[in-house]
Amino acid sequence: MLTPKEHFHGSDLEKIEQIYHIKKEEITSFGANVNPLGISPLMKKTLAENIDVVTSYPDREYTNLRKAIGTYVGADYRSILVGNGATELISLFIQLHHPKKALLLAPTYSEYEREIHLAGGECFFHFLKEENQFELCMEELKKTLTEGFDLFIICNPNNPTSTALSSNMMREILSYCKEKNIFVIVDETYVEFAPNTEEITSVPLTKEFENLVVLRGISKFFASPGLRLGYSICGNLSLLETMKKEKNPWTINSLASLAGEVMFSDIEYIKATKQLISSERDRACERLASMENVSYIQPTGNFILCKILRDDITASDLFDICIRKGLMIRDCVTFEGLSPYYFRFCMMSPEKNKELLNTIEETLHSPQK
């Protein structure tokens, strides 16, 4: 085992390569939550045939890109702002909004907290309860929201729990937050992996609520983190205009802009992704349910949160065993509110998923230490 123990993220392949002496090309990253099918074939072909677009500046307004996104998500392109990954957009909004007191659900993605602190704000947590399978209790949330917050950030489906709030629940939250003058950011990074995306997405709600921004990106579902393309949907046109004025121009390069115009229309790729994730998610849950010494939270995203039910094996121990076989899971101890026994893994190829599940079962069924 590592002493002291390291905790790795899905993008830490170079670091793992140095410590474990395993070539990063030989590691299957179950911690990165990226589409195992790789990039859109249509996008790959189009970029290869149009490499000369790099000789020109992209359209300052990114009109064609925004229209492609609008068609994909079912929103007016004029309500869409694009950026250098969703991270640029959340950073821009927080810098403009200057939240003094922000509320986050916990456990959740940590980058929100960092951005709020950089802007001089303070973060507070509303903890989702393990005994409730990390499902949100609306009445408890409303009590928390009375405590003077000016910003509420929700990851939906949530990372790392893979639980999700329905659009109806979001409407209730937004209505209550509007009464309390609380702005809401909904991060929908994983919503396209959900089996019932239309029942979860808050994009249609941007037409009803001016206190809402929905964020998405292409890093996970479209397997293109290196392109750094993110987008927001917001019905508050005055806020969008302010963000456009403050945002640096041309933060998306010509290749990324063209890629976005193409990938959102690759229907066959989108359909194949949803089918693969759905079938593998169901198969993984069925396998986990048959195992001893592990429990899991019913997933909505392309990843599953599990808990080891043995005192003598932690998620860090399991990570160490798996990585030596070239299988990289996520030890979730760094997430606020989770114990050292929680780990997360995403859906990869059927063969690799089977290999990982076999390793988990063998490890957790091994004799006590």
Summary of the structure (lengths in Angstrom):
residues: 369
radius of gyration: 20.7
end to end distance: 13.9
largest distance: 63.1
contacts: 1208
relative contact order: 0.17
helix: 46%
strand: 15%
